[in-house]
Amino acid sequence: MAKKAKKLAKKAIQKVVEVLTPPAPKPKAKAKTPKESKIRNHLEKLRMQRRDAAIIWDEINDKDLNDEDLREIIRSHNFGTLLGEVSQ
């Protein structure tokens, strides 16, 4: 009788332990890392070839801006041709 009670107690403890253990952590997606800006990459390539791209690059180099903010800065400088080229 005592052995049976001991076995039941062990099983109950194991079940409680199983319930109380947190689930295994899921692998985190790269959502926390900012995605690479296509416009920023394009401007970086063009900055040595075009003066308007160099002006924008100097302004945005150390800032963390998304693509829409970059487009707005290009519009504010009236660089329409550059805006058309980097927005492709």
Phi, psi and omega in degrees: 000318182292322179295320180295318179294322179295317178297316180297321179294318178298316179297320180295320178295318179297320179294319179295318179296319179296321180290322186279340181288135180288155179294156181297141181294138180278146177296133183281139177282170181277026181291331181286331178279134182294139181286151185290132181280126179290322180294318179298317178297318180294318179296322180297323179289324185276344189298335178273346183256329185235136181292320180296323177293324179294321179296314179295318181299318179298326181284325187257358190306312184260008183258150178259093184240148176272178185298321181294320176296321178296319177298320180296320178295318179296319177297321182295335177270359181059041176260072184296320181293322177293319179299318178295324182286318183280342181273359181293000000 
